[in-house]
Structure formats: C-alpha cells, structure tokens
Amino acid sequence: MARTPDMKLRIQALGVAALLLDGGFSAGAQGALTFANRVVGVIDAPVTYLGDVRPGAPLGSAALAAGPNFLAQLAIVIPGVLDPHLTPPQPFRTGSAAGYVSATAVTVPGVPGGTTVTVTMLAWAAELGSSYSEAVAKGIASFGQSSPINVTLVEPPGVPSFLVGLQPFNIAAIIPEPSAGLLGLAGAGMLLLCRRRR
C-alpha cells in the first residue's frame, strides 16, 4: 500500500512522539517542539544557498543546502531568559530532501509545556565553523536565518509542536576577503591619483 502525504505526516508525528516517550524527557516537566523545516501539509520552508563567489569556485546558480557542507540549529528564546537555548547543529538532508533537516524532537530544559517561546532557524556553511556564532564571526557571509516565529511548547505524551509559520530563507554567498596584495595595489593607485591632482 502506497503512503499518502497524510499518512507520512502521521507516521512522522508518531515517530517524534515515540522518541520523546522513550527517554527524550528527563525528570520534571519540560516542553518540547519538533525541529523540522518540512512536515507534509504543515511546513515547507527549504533553505537555499546563494552560491560561492570566491575566485576559482565553480559559477552556478542558487541551490538547496545539502549534506554535511551546511549546518542548521534552532535559537529558542525563552521568556525572562537572556541567552537563547541553542539546539545541537545538524546537517541538511540530500537528494530530493535537500534544503531540509531531519525531524528532531527538542526538549527545552526547565521550561514547561504551554510556554510560548520565540524560535529562529539558523543555517551556515560548515567550513566556517561548528556553530552559527563562529560562522558570523568570520565576517565573510555564508550564513542566514529565518524570521522569528512563536511556538507553544507541548509536554508529553502530546506530539511536540511543529514550527508552524516558518518561512524559506537563504544562506548568503561567501564573499571573499580581498588579498593583501590587492589592497596594497588599490592603495598605491589611490596615492598616485592623489599626487597627480596636486
């Protein structure tokens, strides 16, 4: 029997619920959500990489982020807490599932179900570091983030909340840093231009 999209959604939701009931929660009430940017009939928010513009890189158009070359994580802002809770980075899927991450149940420590949190999906080129903050610190782009959305956490045995409202977004192209020689040449050109005008 062929699986319909509706059946796939139910199977995925049951799988996430089973994950949580099988030890996904520690003692005490903790709310949960599902880290997934594609759930059939609910969310379809692929992440697109805008390309590599460094010298020697193959020229091409934008493509969906795929495989371990790109990483994603969630930044979860909890009311009254200064620093966001970050999920572990995970790679993107490949093939026809490129642009998406595998569905993962995420518990938010110390935050009960029923709490509304603000969630942002972060993505970057893995060559820039193992975390979003490392990628941003490099200053050569190749990272991106979704618009923030509000999600109400669910406690087990309920199915963790999906990221309803998540929209597609882009990972910016890597912008090469100019070489020291090129900067020196540009500076020398400006000096000559200024001397000629005198």
N, C-alpha and C positions, 0 to 999 in steps of 0.2 A: 504494500500500500504506500503510495507517494505521500510525503509530508507536505501539508499546505503551510503557507506562511503563518496562519493562526496556530497550527499545531506546533510549529517551530518555536513560536513565542512562548507557548505554554510549557514546552519541554525545557527551554532556556530558563524560564522563571522557576520551574520546579528544581532544576539543577542548582541554581543560585540558592534557593531555599534549603536544599539538602546540604549544601556546603556550610551554611550557617548553623543548621541544626547539628551538624557533625563536628562541632567544636569551633565554629567561627566566632563564638562569643565566649568571653571569659566571665567569671562571676560578676554579678551586678548588671544592672540594666544598661544596655548600650544600644544606640540607634544604628541603623545600617542603611546603606544605599548601594546601588549597583553601578560600578564604573564600566560603562559601555556607551559608545557613541553610535551604535546601531542596534536597535531592537525592532524587529519587523513590526510595522504598523504603529510604532510608538515614537522612535527616534531614528533619524537618518542624517547624521552630521559628520560626513567624511572630512579628513584633514588633508589638505593639498600642499605639496612642496613646490615653491615657485621656481626652483632651479638653482644652478651653480654658475655664477658669472666670473669665477676666478680664471686667470689665464691658463690655457691648456685643458680646461674642463670641457667635456662634450656639450655643445649647444643643443638645447632642446626646450620643449615647452613644459609647462607645469605638469606635474604627475602626482598621483596619490602617494602619500607617505607609506612606505612598505618595508617590512622586515626590521632587523636589528639596527639598521642605519638611522632609524628615528625612534625616539622615546617619547612617552607621554605619562603624565601623572595628574592627579587632581589636587588643587589647593582648596581646602574646605575651611571657610571662615565660620567660626563658632561664636555666637553672641556672647559678648563680655570677655572674649579671649583675644589677646593682642596678636599673637602669631598664628598663621593658619596651620591646620593639620595637613601634612603632605603625605599622599599615598606613595608607596614604592614605585619607581619608574618601571614601565613595561614597554616592550617593543610593539610595533604595529604588526598586523597580520599581512599576509602576502596574497598574490594571485587575485582572484575575484573579490577577496575580502580586504584588499589594500585600502588604506585610508581609515581603517577601523582597528580598535583594540579588542582583545578577547574580553568577554564579560567577566568581571571580578566582583565578588562581594566585598564591600569595605565597611568595617565597623569603625565607629568614631568613639575612641576611648572616653569614658566618663560622661558621655552625652546621651541622655535617654531618648527613646523613640518619642515622636511627637514634636521634637525640637526642629525648628526651621533653620537651616544653615545656608550659606551662600557658597556656591561651588563654581570653580573656574577650571576648565581643562587646559593644561599646559602641554606644549609639544616642542621638540627641538631636534636638531641633527646630533646624533650620538657622538660624532667626532669632536664636538665642542665641550663634552663633559658628561659626567654621570648624573648631573642634576640640572634643573632648569636655571637655577641661580648661577651655576658655573657657565652655562651657555650664554646667558645675558651678560655676565662679566667679561666675556671675550670681546664684546663690542663689535662683532662683525656680522650681526643679524643671525639668520637661520634659526629663529625661534618664533613662536606665535602662541596666542592664547584665545580661548573662546570669550564671548561676552559672559559675565557672571549670571547665574541663574539661582533661584531659590528652590531648595528641595527640603521636604519634610521627612526626617528620618523615621524608619519603621523598626519596631522591636520584634524579635521572633515570637511566635512562629510565622509572622507575616512575611511576605515577599519583600525584600529590600526595595526601596524607592528607585525608580528609573530617573535618569537625568532629562525629564520632560522639559522641552523648551531649548535644549542645547542646539546650537546652530553650527553649520560648517564654518571652518576658518582656515587660514593659510599659515604655513611656515615660510617666513621671508627668505629670499635668496641670500646666499652667503655673499657678502660684499668684501672683496679683497682689500687688505690693508696695502697702501702704496709702499713700494720698497724704498729703502733709504736712498738708493741711487736716483730714483725717480723724484723724490722730494728734493734732493740736492740739485738736480738738473732744473727743476721748476724754480728753486730759489735763485740759482745762478741766472736764469733767464729774466727773472724779475729785477735782479741787480743791474743787469745790462740795460734793461728797458728804462730803469730809473736814471742811470748815468747818461743815457742818450738824450733824455729830456732836459737835462741841465745845460 
